[in-house]
Amino acid sequence: MSRSAHPAGPRHGDVLTEGHYSAPPTDLNSLDPRVWASTVRRTPEGTVTVGGMSVAALAEEFGTPAYVLDEDDFRARCRAWRDAFGPDADVFYAGKAFLCRAVVRWLTEEGLNLDVCSGGELATALAAGMPPERIALHGNNKSTEEIERAVEAGVGRIVLDSFQEIVRVAHIADRLGKRQPVQIRVTVGVEAHTHEFIATAHEDQKFGLALAEGQAAEAVRRVLKLDSLELIGIHSHIGSQIFDMAGFEVSARRVVGLLTEIRDEHGVELPEIDLGGGLGIAYTPEDDPREPHEIAKALGDIVTRECESAGLAVPRLSVEPGRAIVGPTAFTLYEVGTVKELEGLRTYVSVDGGMSDNIRTALYDAEYTVSLVSRASSATPMLSRVVGKHCESGDIVVRDAFLPADLAPGDLLAVPATGAYCRSMASNYNHALRPPVVAVRDGEARVIVRRETEEDLLRLDVG
């Protein structure tokens, strides 16, 4: 028996048989294209490059830790989603995955829309020039100030999440002399096959109006009676990091059922349906995500089939990929600080970041891979745990990984697929300074979100 931690976290037990982790790879120097951005390469000399720049040069110029984003890969994924769904559907990038002004400009140039869920995200979108009619405002508890700014700006849709919000948005739109397009977020009762904290369509959670309880139908009735609101569709989101399309099929069937009820009771056929996002990416080589064209065909077929069965005109479809676009485009670059072998267990490799720049391992039991990127190595694999520098035993970046046995302080490690929800959820725990985001393209690198400084940290501390 081994005292190695369970890969899903300590609450699942701490005594497991040996070999619960994957076998070591045959080649520690290989970089699986399923988990790395498209321009990442290992040179014959052994170092890794992205966008034509070596990680050693990036570390020297920008320091570590740093999020390194492949701009060409990001743009290509935007185009793949846009082209897959075509001109008769809308792709809204979910800004919560990662948002900054450069990203907003890329989205605008590549023809995508933007989904925001806070005043800060809305401010970033507007500051970077996203046309307001291409913005959707989400959130389960939007403030009066956030709603007012959205309505004044002329956002293309506000997704209503409660009965109180119906009144709030209607009042603000009426006061401003606007007729605000809205959707109603419906909780359809689908259990997505994902972590409990990111499953969002079962009844016992904070989002949406329950279909089964009649809340959604009542919300429709109330919105249709308000002149300052224009009901353009129904919204559903079943969770995140999902690979199985079965949940979307059940969700679409139930949403179309509601559209049928609305037609029969109110004589109105709503023109849009939004099935949200949540499609998974490859964090490890074992993950097998679908390509955008596969997703588009599957969702289009599901909605068309259900609408034809109900005798409804097929509404315009919207989707909201965030992680699926930005997640694979970036990796986090770290420097090794200490290497500590625990005989018979594993080797602990401490890096200069940790849970302040990637909370997902601690929060969601997320799994990642990691590679030595500053050089190649022919050393034997050693079972490792990559950990951060924070005063927390749960400060784990990669729970189980094989790294070369000659790993030493000063080596550079990279953790791929960290473009989504890492910088967005980063913190100043232990007063750590949040890392920069460095965009790389065609042999050039530039900072799109700068590294925090101690002056930034102290500026908010009024003493």
N, C-alpha and C positions, 0 to 999 in steps of 0.2 A: 504493500500500500504506500501511497505518497501523500504528503501533506500539501501538495501543490494546490493552489486555489482553483476553484471551479471557473471555467471560462465565462460563465454567465454571472459570476459574482458570488460573494461570500454568503448571501442569504440562501443559496442553493446547496450549502454544505461544503466542508473543507477537507473531506477525506474521500479521495477518488482513486481509482485504479490507475496505475502507470499507463501512459500512452493516450490520455484523453485529448491531448493536443495532436496536431497534425504531425506527420513524419517530416524530418528535415528535407528541404528541397535538394535536388541533385546538383544544382548550381546556384550558389549564394550570390553570384554576380549578375544573374539574369534579372530582367525587369519585365514583369508580365504586363503586356499592353492593356489588359482588362482593367488594371487598377491605376495606371499611370496616364498622365496627359499625353496627347498625341505626339508632341515634339520631343519628349524625353528620350534620351539615348545614352548608352554607355560607350565611351570612345575606346579605341584599341589600347590606349594608355591606362584605361581603368576608371577615369573620372566620369561623372555623369553630367550631361548637359541638358538644358531645356531652352527651346527657342534659339539655339545656337550659342548659348552662354553656359560656361561651366559653373557648377555649384560652388566651387572654391572661390571663383571670382565674385559671385553673388554674396557669399559669406563675408569676403574681405571688404566689399564695398558697402553692404547694407547691414552686416552683423547678423547674429543669430540670437534667439529664434526669429524666423521670418516665414511668412506665408508667401510662396512663390506661385504666381498664377500665369498660366499659358494663355495669352490673349487670343492667339489663333485658334486654339482648341475651344475656348469659350464662344467665339464668334461662329465657328463651324457648328457647334451644338445648337446655337440659336437658329441658324439657317436650317439645320436638319429638322427641328421641331416645326418651324414655320412652313417649310416645304411639305412636310408629312401631312399636316392638317389642311393646307391649302387656303385659298382665298375665302372659302365659305365657312371658316371656323376662326376662332381667336385663340391665340396663345398668350397667356398672361404669365410673365416671369414672377415667381413668388419671391418678393424682395427680402423676406425674413431670412432666407437662406444665406445671402450675403448681398449687401447693398452699399454702394458708394457712388459718387458722381460719375466716375469713369464708367462704371458698369451701366449706369442709366444711359449714358451717351452711346455705348455699344448697343444696348437694347434698341434704342431709338433708330440707330443706323441700320440695324439688322431686321427691323420691321416687327418687333415684338411689343406687346403691351406690358403693363406692370401692375402687379398686385401689391398694395401696401397695407400695413395693419397698425400703424401708429402715426402720430403727428410728426415724429422725427423722420420716418420713412417717407411720408408725404412731402415734407420740407426738402428732403434730399432729391426726390423725384422732380419737384418743381424747379429747384435751384439748378438742376442739370439740364433742364429744357425738355423733359418729357411732356408731350402735348397732354393737357389734362383730360381730354376726352378718351385717352388711351390708358387712364389710371382707374383702378378699382380700389375702394377702401373697404377693408375687412376689420374684424375685431369684435370681441364679445362684450366690450364695455367702452365704446368710443365716448370720449368726453364731448361736452358741448362745443368746446373750442376746436377740437379736431373735426367735428362734423361741420361746423360753420366754415372753417377754412376750406374743406373739401367742396362744399356747396358753392362757396364764393368762387373757387378756382374753376368750377365746372367739370368735376371729375365725371367720367363716363358711367360709373355705377357705384352705389353704396350697397353693401351686402348687409341686410338687416338681420339682427341676431336675437331680438327679444321684442316683446310687446311694448316695453317702455321706449325702445329705440325707434319703433315706428312713429310714436307720438313725437319724440325728440326731433327726428329728421324732418318730419312733416312740418312741425312748428318753425324750425329754422328756415326751411325752404320757402315757406309761406311768407315769413318776415322779410326774406331777401328777394321776394318776387320771382322765385325760380320754381320750375317743375323738375324735380330731381329723379333721374332714373334709378331704380332700385331693384335688387333681387332679394329673395327671402332664403336664408340658409335653413335647410331642412335636415334634421337628424333622422336618417332612414332606418336605423336599427341594424346596421351591418357590422359584424365583428371582423375587422381587418386582421389578417395574420401578421401582427407586428407587435412591438413592445407596448405594454399597457399605456404608457405615458404619451404615445404618439398615435394611438387609435382614437379617432375622433367622430365616429358615427354611431356608436352604441348609445343607448338612452342615458346612461348614468355618467354624464360628463357635462362640461360647462357650455359647449357650443350648440347653437342652433335651436330650432323649434321642432319638437318631436312630431313625427308623422303619425305614429301609432296613437298618440294621446289626443289627436285632433287639433293640436296647437298650430300646425302648419296651415291647415285649412282655415282656421280662425284668423291667422295672420293675413292670409290672402284676402279674406273678406274685409278686414279692416283697411288694408292698403288700398284696395280698389275703391273704397268710399272717400279717399282723400285726394282732393284735386291737386295738391302740391307734390304728390308722388306719382311716378309712372312705373308701374310694375312691368319689368321687361323679362323676368325669368325666375327660375328656381335654381338654387345653388346647393350642391352636396359635396362633402369632402369626407372620405372614409378613413384617412390615416396617412402615415408616412412610411417610407422604405418598404413598399409593397411590391411583390413580384407576381402575385396571383391575380389574374383578371376576373376571377369569379366574383369577388366583392363588388367590382364595378358593374358587373352584369346585374346583380341583385339591386344595387343602388339605382341604376338606370331604369330598371323595371318599376321600382317603387316611385321614382320621380315622375316617370311618364304616367303612372297611375294617378298621381296628384294632378298632372296637367289635364288628364281626362276629366277628373272631377271638376276642375275649374271651368273647363269648357261647358260641361253639362249643367253646372249650377249657375254660372255667371255669363255664359255665352261669349267667353273670351279664350282665344288660343294664344298663349304666351309665346313670344318669338325666340326665347333663348333658354338654354339649359347649360349649366356649368357643373362639370363632374369633378372639379378640384384637381389636385395634383397627387403627390405621394408616391410616384413610381420610384422604385429602388435603383440603386447603383451598385457597382462592384466595389466593396471595401476590401474583399479578399478574392483570390482567384476562384474560390468555390462559389461565389455569387454569380448569378446568370441573369442579368437584367435584359429586358426587351429593348429593341431599337425603336426610335420614334415612329418609323413608318409602320411597324407592327402594332404599336399602341394605337396609332391613329386609325388604322383599319379595324382593329378590334372594337374600339369605342364607337366608331362610326357605324359599324355593322350592328352593334348592340342597340344603339339609339334608333337607327332606321327600322330595325326589326320590331322593336317595341311600339314605335309610333304607328307603323303600318298595321300592326295587330289591333291597335286602339282606334284606328281611323283618324289619326292626327297628322297634320302637316309636320314634317321633320323640322324641329327648331334648329337655330344656329347653335353649334356646340362650342363651348369654351373649356380649356384646360389650364392648369396652373403649375407647370413644372418649375421647381426651384433647384432642389438638390440635383435633379437629373441633368440640369444644365451646368451649374457651377461646381458641383461636388467633385467630379473627376478632373477638373481643369487645374487644380492646385495641389501642392504638397507643402508640408511644413518642414523647414530645414532647421536642424538642431546641431549643436556641438556636444560631444560626449565630455562629461566632467569626471565621473568616477566609474570604475568597473569593479563590482564587488561579487566574488564568487561565494555561494553558499553550497558547500559540498553535498552532493546527493540530492539537491533541490534544483537550483537554477542559478544563473548569474544575473545580478541586478545592474542594469546600465542606466546611470543617471544622466539626464540631459539638462540643458539650460532653460527649458520651458516647463510644461506640465499642464496640470488641470486648469490653470489660468488661461491657456491658449487652446485647450481642447478638453472640455468638460464631458464630452459624450461618453467616454469610456466609463467614468465614474457614475454618470447620470443614467445612461441607457444600457450599460454593459456592452457598449459598441465594440466591435472587433476591427482591428486595423492590421496592416502589414507594415514592415519597416525594412529599409535597406541601407547598407553602408554605401555612401555615394561619393566620397572624396577620393577613393582608390578602389582597386580590385583586391581580392584576397583569395588565396588558395588554402587558407586554414580550414580546419575541420569546423563543422557547425556546433555551436553551443546554445543550449536552451536558455533564453534570456527573457527578462521582463524589463521593458523600457519604462522608466519612471521619471517623474519630474523632481523639481527642487523644493516643492512646497512642504510645509509642516503638516502633512496629512498622509496617513498610511494608504489611503485610497487614491493617492495621486499617481495614477497609472495611465500611461499613454498607450502602450501596446502590452496586453496582458501576457501573451505567449508568442514568442518569435524565436527564430533561429538566426543568429548573427555569427560572424567569424570569430574563432577563438582568439585571434590576435588583435581583437578590438582594443583600442587604447584611448586615453584622454586626448582630446584634440581632433579625433576623427569626426567626420560629418555624417549624420544620419538623416534620412528623409522619410517621412510618413506620408504616403500618397492618399488621395481622395479626401482631402481636408478642406476643400473649397466651400462646403456648405456647413453652416451651423458651428463653425469653429471660431472665426473672427467675430461672427455675429453674437455668440454667446460668451466671448472672452470676458475676463474680469480682472480686477486689480487685487485678487486675493494675495495676502502677504505683501500688499503694496507692490506687486509685480507690475511692470510696464508692459502694456499690450504691444505685441509685435507689429511691424509694418506689413503691408501687402505690397508686393513688388510684382508688377506686370512685366512679362518678358515677351518680346516679339522680334523676329528677324535680327537676332544678335544684339539687340538693345534692351536695356532694362530701365524701368522708371518706377518710382514710388507712387502708388495711387492712394494709399492711406499710410501716413507716416508713423514711425514708431513713437510711442508716448515717451515723454521725458519726465524727469523728476519735477521740473517746473510745472508741467501739466498737472501732475498729481497734487502738488502743493497749492496750485492756484485755486482749487476748490475748497481747500482747508482754510477756513477763515479764522482759525485760531481760537 
